[in-house]
Amino acid sequence: MVANKIGTEDITNIGAFGRLKVTLPDFAAVESAKNLVTRVKSRYPRNDGLTYTTGVDKKTNTLTIEVVRPEDVKRKNKS
């Protein structure tokens, strides 16, 4: 999907184990959308026990949002 921005409803409408891949106009829009996913995770927790994860392709300004089990989220090592 190509869009200028995404909203809370776009994120909360992703089904269990679903994926939303959106190409945005620039990297600032990608960062903004990624921050929105973080806010949605805390303000609108899913009833099914799943969570959201994001991936960014900087070359194409594409953000991928997936709904996964919390134990499947790969955390970055902050050492």
Order of alpha helices (4+ residues) and beta strands (2+ residues): alpha-beta-alpha-beta-beta
